[in-house]
Amino acid sequence: MIIIILGTAAAICSMASFVPQAWRIIRTRDTEGISPGTYFLTVLAFALWTAYGLSLGAWPLVASNGFNLLISAFIFMMTILPQRTKDTIAETIDPDDKK
């Protein structure tokens, strides 16, 4: 039981750790301080973890790493996109934001 609790807590913390960064990008449209290289490697790592979980049939690994893959890929893409495109995406996600 303790192993399930530890794994669940780790997955929740891992998934939650990317949400503030993604939300900050949406709200400010600013990605200047974010390293594209770091997020490229992060996306690659989560893609590999997701594939690993799929190959094992370990759905907790697939779910948590799949979520992290999506949100880190969003952060990476927002980091490398031109400002006009970032603004359009952010406005679509949070239309009430007045910067």
Biopython code that builds the backbone (N, CA, C, O; Angstrom):
import numpy as np
from Bio.PDB.StructureBuilder import StructureBuilder

atoms = [
    (1, "MET", "N", (0.819, -1.202, 0.000)),
    (1, "MET", "CA", (0.000, 0.000, 0.000)),
    (1, "MET", "C", (0.861, 1.263, 0.000)),
    (1, "MET", "O", (0.533, 2.236, -0.679)),
    (2, "ILE", "N", (1.947, 1.254, 0.749)),
    (2, "ILE", "CA", (2.811, 2.427, 0.812)),
    (2, "ILE", "C", (3.430, 2.725, -0.557)),
    (2, "ILE", "O", (3.649, 3.888, -0.897)),
    (3, "ILE", "N", (3.709, 1.688, -1.336)),
    (3, "ILE", "CA", (4.281, 1.882, -2.668)),
    (3, "ILE", "C", (3.275, 2.584, -3.576)),
    (3, "ILE", "O", (3.654, 3.455, -4.359)),
    (4, "ILE", "N", (2.018, 2.221, -3.482)),
    (4, "ILE", "CA", (0.974, 2.867, -4.287)),
    (4, "ILE", "C", (0.828, 4.327, -3.884)),
    (4, "ILE", "O", (0.691, 5.199, -4.743)),
    (5, "ILE", "N", (0.857, 4.595, -2.597)),
    (5, "ILE", "CA", (0.756, 5.975, -2.107)),
    (5, "ILE", "C", (1.951, 6.797, -2.585)),
    (5, "ILE", "O", (1.783, 7.924, -3.049)),
    (6, "LEU", "N", (3.155, 6.239, -2.474)),
    (6, "LEU", "CA", (4.349, 6.956, -2.935)),
    (6, "LEU", "C", (4.288, 7.237, -4.432)),
    (6, "LEU", "O", (4.577, 8.350, -4.871)),
    (7, "GLY", "N", (3.916, 6.234, -5.209)),
    (7, "GLY", "CA", (3.825, 6.407, -6.663)),
    (7, "GLY", "C", (2.780, 7.425, -7.057)),
    (7, "GLY", "O", (3.004, 8.241, -7.952)),
    (8, "THR", "N", (1.640, 7.382, -6.393)),
    (8, "THR", "CA", (0.569, 8.340, -6.675)),
    (8, "THR", "C", (0.998, 9.753, -6.318)),
    (8, "THR", "O", (0.771, 10.686, -7.087)),
    (9, "ALA", "N", (1.615, 9.914, -5.158)),
    (9, "ALA", "CA", (2.097, 11.241, -4.742)),
    (9, "ALA", "C", (3.150, 11.769, -5.711)),
    (9, "ALA", "O", (3.133, 12.948, -6.061)),
    (10, "ALA", "N", (4.056, 10.912, -6.140)),
    (10, "ALA", "CA", (5.096, 11.324, -7.090)),
    (10, "ALA", "C", (4.467, 11.745, -8.420)),
    (10, "ALA", "O", (4.862, 12.755, -9.001)),
    (11, "ALA", "N", (3.503, 10.985, -8.895)),
    (11, "ALA", "CA", (2.846, 11.311, -10.160)),
    (11, "ALA", "C", (2.101, 12.640, -10.071)),
    (11, "ALA", "O", (2.177, 13.458, -10.987)),
    (12, "ILE", "N", (1.387, 12.854, -8.976)),
    (12, "ILE", "CA", (0.638, 14.108, -8.797)),
    (12, "ILE", "C", (1.594, 15.299, -8.736)),
    (12, "ILE", "O", (1.362, 16.319, -9.385)),
    (13, "CYS", "N", (2.658, 15.170, -7.963)),
    (13, "CYS", "CA", (3.633, 16.263, -7.862)),
    (13, "CYS", "C", (4.297, 16.543, -9.205)),
    (13, "CYS", "O", (4.482, 17.699, -9.585)),
    (14, "SER", "N", (4.649, 15.494, -9.909)),
    (14, "SER", "CA", (5.284, 15.644, -11.217)),
    (14, "SER", "C", (4.351, 16.353, -12.192)),
    (14, "SER", "O", (4.765, 17.278, -12.889)),
    (15, "MET", "N", (3.106, 15.925, -12.241)),
    (15, "MET", "CA", (2.149, 16.549, -13.152)),
    (15, "MET", "C", (1.873, 17.999, -12.765)),
    (15, "MET", "O", (1.786, 18.868, -13.631)),
    (16, "ALA", "N", (1.738, 18.255, -11.492)),
    (16, "ALA", "CA", (1.434, 19.605, -11.024)),
    (16, "ALA", "C", (2.601, 20.569, -11.220)),
    (16, "ALA", "O", (2.392, 21.778, -11.318)),
    (17, "SER", "N", (3.810, 20.056, -11.277)),
    (17, "SER", "CA", (4.986, 20.928, -11.353)),
    (17, "SER", "C", (5.061, 21.731, -12.649)),
    (17, "SER", "O", (5.685, 22.792, -12.673)),
    (18, "PHE", "N", (4.444, 21.251, -13.723)),
    (18, "PHE", "CA", (4.513, 21.959, -15.001)),
    (18, "PHE", "C", (3.362, 22.940, -15.196)),
    (18, "PHE", "O", (3.455, 23.839, -16.031)),
    (19, "VAL", "N", (2.305, 22.784, -14.457)),
    (19, "VAL", "CA", (1.118, 23.623, -14.638)),
    (19, "VAL", "C", (1.399, 25.107, -14.380)),
    (19, "VAL", "O", (0.970, 25.932, -15.187)),
    (20, "PRO", "N", (2.092, 25.494, -13.305)),
    (20, "PRO", "CA", (2.341, 26.925, -13.101)),
    (20, "PRO", "C", (3.140, 27.568, -14.242)),
    (20, "PRO", "O", (2.877, 28.714, -14.607)),
    (21, "GLN", "N", (4.099, 26.851, -14.800)),
    (21, "GLN", "CA", (4.885, 27.395, -15.907)),
    (21, "GLN", "C", (4.016, 27.584, -17.140)),
    (21, "GLN", "O", (4.083, 28.621, -17.799)),
    (22, "ALA", "N", (3.203, 26.586, -17.454)),
    (22, "ALA", "CA", (2.320, 26.689, -18.616)),
    (22, "ALA", "C", (1.328, 27.839, -18.433)),
    (22, "ALA", "O", (1.086, 28.610, -19.362)),
    (23, "TRP", "N", (0.759, 27.952, -17.239)),
    (23, "TRP", "CA", (-0.205, 29.017, -16.990)),
    (23, "TRP", "C", (0.451, 30.387, -17.060)),
    (23, "TRP", "O", (-0.155, 31.338, -17.554)),
    (24, "ARG", "N", (1.673, 30.500, -16.575)),
    (24, "ARG", "CA", (2.405, 31.771, -16.652)),
    (24, "ARG", "C", (2.617, 32.176, -18.105)),
    (24, "ARG", "O", (2.479, 33.349, -18.449)),
    (25, "ILE", "N", (2.950, 31.221, -18.950)),
    (25, "ILE", "CA", (3.150, 31.505, -20.373)),
    (25, "ILE", "C", (1.844, 31.990, -20.995)),
    (25, "ILE", "O", (1.840, 32.942, -21.776)),
    (26, "ILE", "N", (0.748, 31.339, -20.652)),
    (26, "ILE", "CA", (-0.547, 31.745, -21.193)),
    (26, "ILE", "C", (-0.886, 33.157, -20.748)),
    (26, "ILE", "O", (-1.345, 33.969, -21.551)),
    (27, "ARG", "N", (-0.667, 33.453, -19.491)),
    (27, "ARG", "CA", (-1.041, 34.762, -18.952)),
    (27, "ARG", "C", (-0.121, 35.893, -19.427)),
    (27, "ARG", "O", (-0.600, 36.990, -19.713)),
    (28, "THR", "N", (1.175, 35.646, -19.513)),
    (28, "THR", "CA", (2.123, 36.718, -19.842)),
    (28, "THR", "C", (2.591, 36.700, -21.287)),
    (28, "THR", "O", (3.072, 37.710, -21.801)),
    (29, "ARG", "N", (2.452, 35.545, -21.949)),
    (29, "ARG", "CA", (2.975, 35.341, -23.309)),
    (29, "ARG", "C", (4.495, 35.451, -23.365)),
    (29, "ARG", "O", (5.070, 35.609, -24.442)),
    (30, "ASP", "N", (5.129, 35.370, -22.231)),
    (30, "ASP", "CA", (6.583, 35.542, -22.133)),
    (30, "ASP", "C", (7.266, 34.197, -21.917)),
    (30, "ASP", "O", (6.957, 33.480, -20.966)),
    (31, "THR", "N", (8.196, 33.863, -22.804)),
    (31, "THR", "CA", (8.974, 32.625, -22.665)),
    (31, "THR", "C", (10.469, 32.911, -22.721)),
    (31, "THR", "O", (11.273, 31.997, -22.906)),
    (32, "GLU", "N", (10.836, 34.161, -22.563)),
    (32, "GLU", "CA", (12.237, 34.560, -22.713)),
    (32, "GLU", "C", (13.191, 33.813, -21.790)),
    (32, "GLU", "O", (14.303, 33.477, -22.199)),
    (33, "GLY", "N", (12.783, 33.551, -20.567)),
    (33, "GLY", "CA", (13.672, 32.894, -19.615)),
    (33, "GLY", "C", (13.649, 31.374, -19.657)),
    (33, "GLY", "O", (14.265, 30.722, -18.813)),
    (34, "ILE", "N", (12.953, 30.808, -20.619)),
    (34, "ILE", "CA", (12.824, 29.352, -20.694)),
    (34, "ILE", "C", (13.804, 28.802, -21.725)),
    (34, "ILE", "O", (13.880, 29.299, -22.849)),
    (35, "SER", "N", (14.538, 27.792, -21.339)),
    (35, "SER", "CA", (15.517, 27.168, -22.234)),
    (35, "SER", "C", (14.828, 26.172, -23.161)),
    (35, "SER", "O", (14.285, 25.171, -22.693)),
    (36, "PRO", "N", (14.842, 26.430, -24.472)),
    (36, "PRO", "CA", (14.244, 25.467, -25.404)),
    (36, "PRO", "C", (14.955, 24.113, -25.367)),
    (36, "PRO", "O", (14.316, 23.070, -25.501)),
    (37, "GLY", "N", (16.267, 24.130, -25.186)),
    (37, "GLY", "CA", (17.012, 22.872, -25.122)),
    (37, "GLY", "C", (16.586, 22.005, -23.955)),
    (37, "GLY", "O", (16.448, 20.790, -24.090)),
    (38, "THR", "N", (16.379, 22.627, -22.817)),
    (38, "THR", "CA", (15.931, 21.894, -21.636)),
    (38, "THR", "C", (14.559, 21.287, -21.869)),
    (38, "THR", "O", (14.327, 20.120, -21.554)),
    (39, "TYR", "N", (13.647, 22.082, -22.423)),
    (39, "TYR", "CA", (12.303, 21.560, -22.650)),
    (39, "TYR", "C", (12.268, 20.536, -23.774)),
    (39, "TYR", "O", (11.433, 19.633, -23.748)),
    (40, "PHE", "N", (13.148, 20.651, -24.757)),
    (40, "PHE", "CA", (13.235, 19.609, -25.791)),
    (40, "PHE", "C", (13.597, 18.271, -25.141)),
    (40, "PHE", "O", (12.980, 17.245, -25.427)),
    (41, "LEU", "N", (14.600, 18.297, -24.269)),
    (41, "LEU", "CA", (15.003, 17.067, -23.576)),
    (41, "LEU", "C", (13.914, 16.565, -22.640)),
    (41, "LEU", "O", (13.730, 15.356, -22.497)),
    (42, "THR", "N", (13.196, 17.471, -22.009)),
    (42, "THR", "CA", (12.095, 17.087, -21.132)),
    (42, "THR", "C", (10.991, 16.392, -21.925)),
    (42, "THR", "O", (10.458, 15.368, -21.497)),
    (43, "VAL", "N", (10.656, 16.954, -23.076)),
    (43, "VAL", "CA", (9.643, 16.343, -23.941)),
    (43, "VAL", "C", (10.104, 14.956, -24.389)),
    (43, "VAL", "O", (9.334, 13.996, -24.348)),
    (44, "LEU", "N", (11.351, 14.859, -24.811)),
    (44, "LEU", "CA", (11.893, 13.569, -25.231)),
    (44, "LEU", "C", (11.837, 12.547, -24.093)),
    (44, "LEU", "O", (11.445, 11.399, -24.302)),
    (45, "ALA", "N", (12.226, 12.966, -22.902)),
    (45, "ALA", "CA", (12.208, 12.064, -21.748)),
    (45, "ALA", "C", (10.794, 11.567, -21.457)),
    (45, "ALA", "O", (10.593, 10.375, -21.223)),
    (46, "PHE", "N", (9.815, 12.469, -21.470)),
    (46, "PHE", "CA", (8.436, 12.044, -21.202)),
    (46, "PHE", "C", (7.894, 11.163, -22.320)),
    (46, "PHE", "O", (7.106, 10.253, -22.060)),
    (47, "ALA", "N", (8.302, 11.415, -23.553)),
    (47, "ALA", "CA", (7.885, 10.538, -24.653)),
    (47, "ALA", "C", (8.442, 9.128, -24.440)),
    (47, "ALA", "O", (7.742, 8.135, -24.638)),
    (48, "LEU", "N", (9.703, 9.059, -24.036)),
    (48, "LEU", "CA", (10.326, 7.755, -23.781)),
    (48, "LEU", "C", (9.690, 7.048, -22.583)),
    (48, "LEU", "O", (9.455, 5.841, -22.632)),
    (49, "TRP", "N", (9.410, 7.789, -21.512)),
    (49, "TRP", "CA", (8.748, 7.198, -20.340)),
    (49, "TRP", "C", (7.354, 6.688, -20.709)),
    (49, "TRP", "O", (6.930, 5.629, -20.248)),
    (50, "THR", "N", (6.647, 7.454, -21.547)),
    (50, "THR", "CA", (5.314, 7.024, -21.969)),
    (50, "THR", "C", (5.407, 5.749, -22.796)),
    (50, "THR", "O", (4.627, 4.818, -22.597)),
    (51, "ALA", "N", (6.351, 5.705, -23.715)),
    (51, "ALA", "CA", (6.550, 4.492, -24.530)),
    (51, "ALA", "C", (6.939, 3.309, -23.649)),
    (51, "ALA", "O", (6.474, 2.190, -23.867)),
    (52, "TYR", "N", (7.776, 3.549, -22.672)),
    (52, "TYR", "CA", (8.179, 2.498, -21.726)),
    (52, "TYR", "C", (6.963, 1.968, -20.972)),
    (52, "TYR", "O", (6.775, 0.757, -20.855)),
    (53, "GLY", "N", (6.136, 2.888, -20.460)),
    (53, "GLY", "CA", (4.933, 2.482, -19.746)),
    (53, "GLY", "C", (3.982, 1.702, -20.633)),
    (53, "GLY", "O", (3.374, 0.729, -20.187)),
    (54, "LEU", "N", (3.845, 2.122, -21.897)),
    (54, "LEU", "CA", (2.998, 1.388, -22.837)),
    (54, "LEU", "C", (3.530, -0.015, -23.069)),
    (54, "LEU", "O", (2.763, -0.978, -23.105)),
    (55, "SER", "N", (4.842, -0.132, -23.225)),
    (55, "SER", "CA", (5.423, -1.452, -23.497)),
    (55, "SER", "C", (5.260, -2.401, -22.309)),
    (55, "SER", "O", (5.190, -3.617, -22.487)),
    (56, "LEU", "N", (5.201, -1.844, -21.102)),
    (56, "LEU", "CA", (4.997, -2.663, -19.905)),
    (56, "LEU", "C", (3.518, -2.869, -19.586)),
    (56, "LEU", "O", (3.159, -3.735, -18.787)),
    (57, "GLY", "N", (2.675, -2.070, -20.214)),
    (57, "GLY", "CA", (1.256, -2.096, -19.851)),
    (57, "GLY", "C", (1.022, -1.462, -18.494)),
    (57, "GLY", "O", (0.047, -1.780, -17.812)),
    (58, "ALA", "N", (1.912, -0.569, -18.105)),
    (58, "ALA", "CA", (1.833, 0.099, -16.800)),
    (58, "ALA", "C", (1.082, 1.420, -16.975)),
    (58, "ALA", "O", (1.691, 2.463, -17.215)),
    (59, "TRP", "N", (-0.236, 1.364, -16.854)),
    (59, "TRP", "CA", (-1.062, 2.525, -17.145)),
    (59, "TRP", "C", (-0.827, 3.721, -16.230)),
    (59, "TRP", "O", (-1.007, 4.852, -16.682)),
    (60, "PRO", "N", (-0.436, 3.538, -14.965)),
    (60, "PRO", "CA", (-0.084, 4.722, -14.171)),
    (60, "PRO", "C", (1.112, 5.484, -14.774)),
    (60, "PRO", "O", (1.133, 6.715, -14.765)),
    (61, "LEU", "N", (2.095, 4.754, -15.289)),
    (61, "LEU", "CA", (3.225, 5.405, -15.968)),
    (61, "LEU", "C", (2.769, 6.114, -17.237)),
    (61, "LEU", "O", (3.195, 7.233, -17.522)),
    (62, "VAL", "N", (1.912, 5.462, -17.982)),
    (62, "VAL", "CA", (1.415, 6.041, -19.231)),
    (62, "VAL", "C", (0.615, 7.310, -18.944)),
    (62, "VAL", "O", (0.816, 8.330, -19.603)),
    (63, "ALA", "N", (-0.277, 7.256, -17.979)),
    (63, "ALA", "CA", (-1.142, 8.399, -17.681)),
    (63, "ALA", "C", (-0.345, 9.601, -17.186)),
    (63, "ALA", "O", (-0.504, 10.706, -17.704)),
    (64, "SER", "N", (0.505, 9.395, -16.195)),
    (64, "SER", "CA", (1.238, 10.533, -15.624)),
    (64, "SER", "C", (2.264, 11.084, -16.609)),
    (64, "SER", "O", (2.386, 12.300, -16.756)),
    (65, "ASN", "N", (2.996, 10.212, -17.277)),
    (65, "ASN", "CA", (4.005, 10.690, -18.225)),
    (65, "ASN", "C", (3.372, 11.207, -19.509)),
    (65, "ASN", "O", (3.917, 12.107, -20.148)),
    (66, "GLY", "N", (2.230, 10.649, -19.893)),
    (66, "GLY", "CA", (1.507, 11.181, -21.052)),
    (66, "GLY", "C", (1.025, 12.600, -20.798)),
    (66, "GLY", "O", (1.132, 13.463, -21.670)),
    (67, "PHE", "N", (0.493, 12.844, -19.600)),
    (67, "PHE", "CA", (0.079, 14.202, -19.233)),
    (67, "PHE", "C", (1.274, 15.141, -19.243)),
    (67, "PHE", "O", (1.207, 16.235, -19.802)),
    (68, "ASN", "N", (2.374, 14.709, -18.620)),
    (68, "ASN", "CA", (3.575, 15.536, -18.583)),
    (68, "ASN", "C", (4.140, 15.778, -19.981)),
    (68, "ASN", "O", (4.665, 16.855, -20.261)),
    (69, "LEU", "N", (4.035, 14.792, -20.848)),
    (69, "LEU", "CA", (4.470, 14.950, -22.232)),
    (69, "LEU", "C", (3.666, 16.065, -22.910)),
    (69, "LEU", "O", (4.238, 16.931, -23.571)),
    (70, "LEU", "N", (2.364, 16.041, -22.747)),
    (70, "LEU", "CA", (1.524, 17.062, -23.378)),
    (70, "LEU", "C", (1.825, 18.464, -22.864)),
    (70, "LEU", "O", (1.980, 19.397, -23.652)),
    (71, "ILE", "N", (1.908, 18.612, -21.557)),
    (71, "ILE", "CA", (2.099, 19.957, -21.015)),
    (71, "ILE", "C", (3.520, 20.476, -21.260)),
    (71, "ILE", "O", (3.706, 21.669, -21.501)),
    (72, "SER", "N", (4.530, 19.588, -21.202)),
    (72, "SER", "CA", (5.890, 20.045, -21.485)),
    (72, "SER", "C", (6.061, 20.326, -22.978)),
    (72, "SER", "O", (6.828, 21.214, -23.351)),
    (73, "ALA", "N", (5.355, 19.578, -23.840)),
    (73, "ALA", "CA", (5.388, 19.864, -25.275)),
    (73, "ALA", "C", (4.739, 21.225, -25.554)),
    (73, "ALA", "O", (5.203, 21.975, -26.413)),
    (74, "PHE", "N", (3.676, 21.532, -24.830)),
    (74, "PHE", "CA", (3.051, 22.851, -24.960)),
    (74, "PHE", "C", (4.043, 23.953, -24.588)),
    (74, "PHE", "O", (4.184, 24.936, -25.315)),
    (75, "ILE", "N", (4.725, 23.786, -23.461)),
    (75, "ILE", "CA", (5.704, 24.786, -23.020)),
    (75, "ILE", "C", (6.825, 24.908, -24.045)),
    (75, "ILE", "O", (7.232, 26.019, -24.387)),
    (76, "PHE", "N", (7.322, 23.789, -24.532)),
    (76, "PHE", "CA", (8.390, 23.809, -25.541)),
    (76, "PHE", "C", (7.928, 24.537, -26.805)),
    (76, "PHE", "O", (8.640, 25.398, -27.322)),
    (77, "MET", "N", (6.745, 24.194, -27.298)),
    (77, "MET", "CA", (6.251, 24.827, -28.516)),
    (77, "MET", "C", (6.053, 26.327, -28.318)),
    (77, "MET", "O", (6.384, 27.118, -29.201)),
    (78, "MET", "N", (5.524, 26.716, -27.179)),
    (78, "MET", "CA", (5.341, 28.144, -26.916)),
    (78, "MET", "C", (6.685, 28.865, -26.824)),
    (78, "MET", "O", (6.771, 30.060, -27.104)),
    (79, "THR", "N", (7.721, 28.147, -26.438)),
    (79, "THR", "CA", (9.053, 28.737, -26.333)),
    (79, "THR", "C", (9.653, 29.010, -27.714)),
    (79, "THR", "O", (10.364, 29.999, -27.895)),
    (80, "ILE", "N", (9.373, 28.148, -28.677)),
    (80, "ILE", "CA", (10.014, 28.303, -29.986)),
    (80, "ILE", "C", (9.144, 29.013, -31.023)),
    (80, "ILE", "O", (9.639, 29.388, -32.085)),
    (81, "LEU", "N", (7.870, 29.200, -30.733)),
    (81, "LEU", "CA", (6.979, 29.859, -31.693)),
    (81, "LEU", "C", (7.217, 31.364, -31.744)),
    (81, "LEU", "O", (7.685, 31.947, -30.766)),
    (82, "PRO", "N", (6.902, 32.002, -32.874)),
    (82, "PRO", "CA", (6.981, 33.464, -32.942)),
    (82, "PRO", "C", (5.953, 34.109, -32.006)),
    (82, "PRO", "O", (4.924, 33.508, -31.696)),
    (83, "GLN", "N", (6.235, 35.311, -31.568)),
    (83, "GLN", "CA", (5.394, 35.996, -30.584)),
    (83, "GLN", "C", (3.939, 36.110, -31.043)),
    (83, "GLN", "O", (3.027, 35.910, -30.241)),
    (84, "ARG", "N", (3.714, 36.423, -32.291)),
    (84, "ARG", "CA", (2.346, 36.571, -32.793)),
    (84, "ARG", "C", (1.546, 35.276, -32.608)),
    (84, "ARG", "O", (0.374, 35.309, -32.231)),
    (85, "THR", "N", (2.184, 34.153, -32.874)),
    (85, "THR", "CA", (1.522, 32.854, -32.715)),
    (85, "THR", "C", (1.274, 32.553, -31.244)),
    (85, "THR", "O", (0.212, 32.046, -30.884)),
    (86, "LYS", "N", (2.259, 32.864, -30.383)),
    (86, "LYS", "CA", (2.065, 32.690, -28.929)),
    (86, "LYS", "C", (0.854, 33.477, -28.463)),
    (86, "LYS", "O", (0.021, 32.969, -27.712)),
    (87, "ASP", "N", (0.763, 34.731, -28.917)),
    (87, "ASP", "CA", (-0.348, 35.589, -28.512)),
    (87, "ASP", "C", (-1.686, 34.993, -28.943)),
    (87, "ASP", "O", (-2.649, 34.997, -28.176)),
    (88, "THR", "N", (-1.741, 34.486, -30.163)),
    (88, "THR", "CA", (-2.977, 33.891, -30.678)),
    (88, "THR", "C", (-3.384, 32.664, -29.864)),
    (88, "THR", "O", (-4.549, 32.513, -29.496)),
    (89, "ILE", "N", (-2.426, 31.800, -29.587)),
    (89, "ILE", "CA", (-2.714, 30.586, -28.809)),
    (89, "ILE", "C", (-3.159, 30.951, -27.398)),
    (89, "ILE", "O", (-4.155, 30.425, -26.900)),
    (90, "ALA", "N", (-2.423, 31.848, -26.759)),
    (90, "ALA", "CA", (-2.753, 32.253, -25.393)),
    (90, "ALA", "C", (-4.126, 32.908, -25.338)),
    (90, "ALA", "O", (-4.892, 32.663, -24.407)),
    (91, "GLU", "N", (-4.440, 33.731, -26.319)),
    (91, "GLU", "CA", (-5.745, 34.391, -26.357)),
    (91, "GLU", "C", (-6.870, 33.375, -26.551)),
    (91, "GLU", "O", (-7.966, 33.544, -26.017)),
    (92, "THR", "N", (-6.595, 32.331, -27.309)),
    (92, "THR", "CA", (-7.586, 31.274, -27.510)),
    (92, "THR", "C", (-7.855, 30.520, -26.211)),
    (92, "THR", "O", (-8.997, 30.173, -25.912)),
    (93, "ILE", "N", (-6.799, 30.270, -25.443)),
    (93, "ILE", "CA", (-6.927, 29.526, -24.193)),
    (93, "ILE", "C", (-7.529, 30.384, -23.089)),
    (93, "ILE", "O", (-8.349, 29.915, -22.300)),
    (94, "ASP", "N", (-7.108, 31.660, -23.043)),
    (94, "ASP", "CA", (-7.553, 32.556, -21.967)),
    (94, "ASP", "C", (-8.038, 33.877, -22.585)),
    (94, "ASP", "O", (-7.341, 34.889, -22.506)),
    (95, "PRO", "N", (-9.224, 33.872, -23.197)),
    (95, "PRO", "CA", (-9.681, 35.061, -23.924)),
    (95, "PRO", "C", (-9.973, 36.276, -23.061)),
    (95, "PRO", "O", (-10.008, 37.396, -23.570)),
    (96, "ASP", "N", (-10.183, 36.079, -21.777)),
    (96, "ASP", "CA", (-10.496, 37.216, -20.903)),
    (96, "ASP", "C", (-9.258, 37.921, -20.392)),
    (96, "ASP", "O", (-9.366, 38.953, -19.731)),
    (97, "ASP", "N", (-8.085, 37.387, -20.684)),
    (97, "ASP", "CA", (-6.852, 37.973, -20.189)),
    (97, "ASP", "C", (-6.583, 39.294, -20.888)),
    (97, "ASP", "O", (-6.638, 39.385, -22.114)),
    (98, "LYS", "N", (-6.293, 40.312, -20.098)),
    (98, "LYS", "CA", (-5.978, 41.630, -20.645)),
    (98, "LYS", "C", (-4.509, 41.973, -20.465)),
    (98, "LYS", "O", (-4.132, 43.144, -20.508)),
    (99, "LYS", "N", (-3.680, 40.960, -20.264)),
    (99, "LYS", "CA", (-2.247, 41.100, -20.032)),
    (99, "LYS", "C", (-2.047, 42.057, -18.907)),
    (99, "LYS", "O", (-0.909, 42.335, -18.528)),
]
sb = StructureBuilder()
sb.init_structure("model")
sb.init_model(0)
sb.init_chain("A")
sb.init_seg("    ")
for serial, (resi, resn, name, xyz) in enumerate(atoms, 1):
    if name == "N":
        sb.init_residue(resn, " ", resi, " ")
    sb.init_atom(name, np.array(xyz, "f"), 0.0, 1.0, " ", f" {name:<3s}", serial, name[0])
structure = sb.get_structure()
